[in-house]
Amino acid sequence: MPHIIVEHTNDIENVADIVGSLHHNLAGQETVTLEAVKSRSIAVSNAIVGEVQDGSMLHVTVKLLSGRSNDFLAKMTGDLRVVAKSKVAENVSVTVESVELHNESYQK
C-alpha cells in the first residue's frame, strides 16, 4: 500500500511505461516506500470525455492510508499528473485523484 490504479482508453500507448513511471514517482514521495507501492492499469472500452464519444482519457487513482496532509496530497497528485501528461498525446484528458483508505479496516 499505497495503490495506483490507472484507468485508460484503449488508444493510450505505452501503458506499461506510464504505470512504471507513476509507480516510481510515487515511491519517491515523502512517506512512501517502493516496496509498499502496488500499481495496475485497467483499460476501458467505452468513454465519453466532455462531448466527445470515444474520447481519449487516462485517470489515475492513488489509494493511501489516511493521515497525510492536504499539502502532501496536492503535491503528490500534481507530480503524478505531470508524469502522466508527459507520456500521452496532448489531446488526452489526464486526471489524478487521491482516495484515503480507512486505517482500521484495511487488511494487508
Secondary structure, DSSP 4 states (H G I P E B T S, - for coil): --EEEEEEETT---HHHHHHHHHHHHHTSTT--GGG-EEEEEEES--EETTEET--EEEEEEEEES---HHHHHHHHHHHHHHHHHTS-TTSEEEEEEEEE-TTT---
